[in-house]
Amino acid sequence: MSFFQWFFSSLFVLIFPGLVFGAAAPVRVKIGTASFSSSTLSLWMAQEQGIFTKHGIEAQTILIRGGPTLVASLVAGEIDVAFTSGVSVLGAAAQGIDVKMLTSISSRVSWKLMAAPQIKKAADLRGKRFGVQSIVGSTWMYSILALEQLGLEPKRDNITFLPIGDPVTMAHALETGRIDAAVLDPVLSRGLMSKGFSLLLDLFEAKVFFPGLGLGVTRAYLEQNDSTVERVVTALTESLAFIQVPANKPIVLKSMMKNLRMTNQNAAENGYQDQLLTLNRKPYPSLEGLRNAKRLMALQNPKIAALKIEDLIDSRIVLKLDEAGFIDRLYSGPSR
């Protein structure tokens, strides 16, 4: 080999090492989630659009029914991180588990209180059955917040809560008459409205604050896998921006309709617009939303009242991405 052949071969290795030695293997991360609604869009997009892969993560998404079960899986190491609401984090902290909330996709609720067609006003809800995913879960709290706005009180007004399943299952239960009302995400709500079901309250218009879904993790896993967690947060932050870039709307709508088993394009379109209203551009954990959740959870578990919200939040990774200009570039760069 001549000197020039050797020189250029060495230069190629220095400039393109990945092409010679192969790119580093992605880190496998098991992500648990108890939600299956349009609120899970950023998780779906990160997976379907290869954003996790772009940031060196081989993500395995695991659907786990119910926040308490999700937390148990996190503590047992069956999942590495949880895409969950602050409700699960508060519940875990009340059990003495050292867990942190790293991100939040929103701080306001865009869900809607839907009821059977014959229920036309708030008073008609007295003595009726509400579908929820679990008692003291997010959907139960949305229901309590909605009832507060309407001047109703479950015990006084003989309102019962039935654990039904995820929001898609709840919507189906409402359609078939197994329940009388439910608070559902915008996409499912729009679908039911098109079929004549009653919209009794829009929680977004009522300005209800609540912590949206975000990344929860135990302190132990965070300390031992800080670079991996940072990659996951980075990917989910980019995915959140992907949803909000107008040029990506057809891709997002297609994913929503597929994952939520929707056939009504107009309902999906309107639900997507509703979802955009509450999404954060920068996914800092929602302090005000967590305070609201804490207030409601303390009604069932007095230990929650003693928790200090600030101790449960760790926004360092989002702050790092923000200060580096990464998040702003996601919205100012060329459309995908």
N, C-alpha and C positions, 0 to 999 in steps of 0.2 A: 504494500500500500504506500503510495506517495505521500509526501508531507501534506499536500493540498487535500488529498482524499481523507487523510486522518483528521486534518483541521476541520473540514466541513462536517465530517461525521460526528466529531466531538461537539461542534457547535449545535448540531441538530438535537443531540441528546440533552444539551443544556437548556435549549429553548423549548423543546417538546418532550420532556421526560415522560409524561403520561402515555404518549404514543409508543414509547420504547418499552417501558416497564409495566404499562397498564395502569389505569386509574385505580385509586384506592377503593377497596370494597366498601359499599354503603353499610352503615350501621343499622342493624335491625332494631326497630322500636315497636313494642306492642302498645297501641293506643286504645284505651277503653272508652266507650261512650254509652250513656244510658238514653241519649236522645236520638230520635229518628224523625226529624222535622226539618222545615226549611232553615231553621237555626243552625243546622249542621252543614250548611252549604260550604263554608270555608274548608271543612274537613274533606268533604267530597271532592272539591276542586283541587285541593292539594294532592289528592290521590290520583284523580282521573287525568289531570293535566300534567302530571310528572313533576310537580313542584317539589314534592318530598325528595324524589330521586335527584333532582337538580342540586339539592343541598346535602346530598350524601346520606339520605335516610331511606331505608327500606321499611316502610310503614305497614304494619299489620293492624287493621282496624277491627276491633272486637266489640260487638253490641252486647251490653250487659244490662239486663232489665233492672231498673230501680237504682237510685242513688246509693243507698246503704250497701247493696251488693257490689256496686262499682268501687266504693271505698274499701270494702273488705278485700276485693281482688287486688287493689293497689297496694294495700298493706302486706298482703300475702306474696306479693311479687309476681302474681299471675299476669298483671299488666305493668308497664313501666311508667306510663303517664295516663292521665285521665282528661278527656275533653268533656268538661262538665260545668255545671253552674256553681256559683258560690254557696249554694245550699249544701251540696255535698262536702265542700271544704269546711263549712261551719259545723256540720254534723260530725265530721271526723275530728275536728279540733275539740269539740265537746267531749269526745271519748278519750282525749289525751293524746291523740295522734298528731305528730308534728308535720303538718302539711301546709303547702303554700299555693296561693293563687297567683299565676304569673301573667295571665292575659285575660281580656274580656272583649268579646266582639261587639258588645253593646252595653248601654247603661239604662235604656228605656225599653219598655215592653210594647211590642207591636201586635201582640195577640188580641183576639177578639172573643167576647162571650157570645157563643152561638146557642140557640135553643130551638126546640121543635117548632114547626110552623104555627101551631095553635097558641104558643106562648108569645104574647105581643108586648108585654110590659113587665117591669121589675116585680110588681106584686104577684104576677102569675107564677113566679119561681117558688113561692112558699109551698112547702110540702113536696118539693120536687127532688129528683135524683141528679146529682152532678157526677160526671165521669172525670176521674183523675188518673194519672199514671201511678201515683203512690201517695199515701197519706204523709204529709209534711214534705213532699217533693215539690218541685217547681210548679207543676200544673195545679197542685192543691193551693199553693200560695197565690198563684195568679187568680184562682177562683175566689180566695178570701179577699184579695185586693179589689177584684171586680165587685163583689158583694158589698164591700165597704163603700165603694163609690155609689152604689145603688141604694144605700141605706138599709141593707138587709144584714141579719145576723143568723148564722147557721142554726144555733141551738134554739133561739127564740122563734125563728121562722120555719123550724122543722125541715131544714134542708140537709140531705144526707149525701155523703161522698162515697162513690164506689170505685175502687181500684180496677181499672179496665185494661190498661196496657199503654203502649206508645200512642202518640197523637193520631196516627193513621188508624189504629184500632179504635180509638175513642170516637173519631169522626164516623167510622162505620157503625159503631154502637148507637150513635145519635141518629143516624139514618134509619136504622132498623128498629128504633124505639126501645132499646135496652136501657137507655138513659134519656133524661129530658133536656140536659144542657151540658156544655163543656166549654172551657176556654181553649181555643185552638190557634195554631199559627196562621198567619195571613193567607197562605196558599190554600190550606184546607178550608179555612173560613170562607174564602171567595167561592170555592167549589160548592159549598153547602148553600151559600146565598143564592147561587144561580139555580138551585133546586127548590127555592122557596123557604128555606130555613131562616129564622129570625136573628138579626143582629141586634143584641140588646146593649152592648157596650164595646167601644173601641178603646182599649187600654192606652194606646198611643195618644189619642186625642184627650184622654183623661190625664195625661202626663204622669203616668205611673212609672216610678224608677225601680229597677231590679237588675241584679248582676246577670249579664248574658253569659252564654257558654264561653269557656276559655280553658286554658291549660292549668290543671292542678297536678301537683307532684309532691311526694314526700321530701322532707329536707335531706334525708339520707341519700336518696337517689340523685337529687340535685347536686349535692356535694361530690358524689362519686362519679357523676356523668355530666358535669357542667357543660362541656363542649357539645355533647350530644343534645342536651336539652336546648341549648342555644340554637342549634340547627333546626330543631323542631319548631321553636318559636319563630325563627326567621321564615321558615317555609309557610307556616300558618299566617304570618303577617303578610307575606306576599300573596297568599291565596285570598286573604280578605280584600286586598287591593284589587286583585283580579276580578272579583265579583262586582266591584264598583266602577270598573272601567267600562264605559258605554259600549265600546266595540266588542266586548266579550259577552254581551247580553244574550245572543242566540245560544252560545255554549252553555251559559248558566241556566237558561230556561230549559234546555234539553235535558240537563242533568236533574233539575228539579222535577220535571215531569216523569222522568224514568224512575228516580228514587222514591218519589211519593205516589207512583202509580196513577198519575193524572192523565186525563184525556182531554180536558177542557183547556184549550190554549189561552183563551181570554182570562180564565180564572188564574192560571199560572202567571200570566203577564201582570195582572193586578196584584197578585200576591208578591211577586218579585219587587214591584214598585213599593209596596208596603214594607217589605223587608229592608230595602235601601234606606228608608227613613231613619232607622234606628242603628244602623251599622256604624261603628267607630272607624275613623280613618287610621287612628293610632290606638292599638288595642291595650291601653293601660287598664289594669283592673279597676272595676267600678266601686269606689268607696261609698258613695251614697246608696247605690243599689244593694251593697252588702249590709249596710245599716238597716235597710228596709227588710231584707231577708232575716236578719238577726231578730228584729222586733217580732216578726210573725213566728219564727221558730221557737222563741222563748215562751210562747203561749203553750207549747207542748212539752218543752224541755227547759226547765229553769237554769240548767247549767250554761245554756247558750248566752244568757244575759250577762254572765261574767266575762265573756270573751272580749278581747280588745281587737277590733277589726284591723287596725294598722299592723298588728303582729302576724296577720294571716296573708298579707300582701307582699309580694316580692316583684317589683317592677323593673329591676335592674337591667334585664335583657332588653325589654322594650325601650327603656331609656337609652341604652347603648346604641340600639338601631336608630333611634330618633336623633340623637346627638350626632351620629355619623352621617346623617342625611339620607340613610337608606330608605326610610319610609316615604319621605317626600319625593324621592326619585321614582318610586313605584307609580306615583300618580302623575308625574310630570314627563315621564319618558314616553317613547313611541308606543302606540296602542298595539296590543298583541294581535 
